[in-house]
Amino acid sequence: MKIEQALNIDIGRKIKVGEEEMTLYEAARWSALISGLDVITKRANQLKINLNKEKNWIKPLALQKYIEEETSVAIAEINQTACTTSSEQF
């Protein structure tokens, strides 16, 4: 069972991200992608790899798997933040 089903989260709900409006699912996928790129960048810096010159680090399937695994986590985190933010506005 996926986390959004277990927590009864509507992933089709529209949320505002900056000036953009997107579904919770779309925002979570973007968040997971950015997180994955951050992991790659940090690891490359540790290994002293210049990502502008070296292109053999590009592993689309590994990045896609990372996004798939992290999307549920991002959904829960964004949903919690959105709920907290909404309740604080009142």
Secondary structure, DSSP 8 states (H G I E B T S, - for coil): --HHHHTT--TT-EEEETTEEEEHHHHHHHHHHHHHHHHHHHHHHHTT--TTT--TT--HHHHHHHHHHHHHHHHHHHHHHHHHHHHHT-
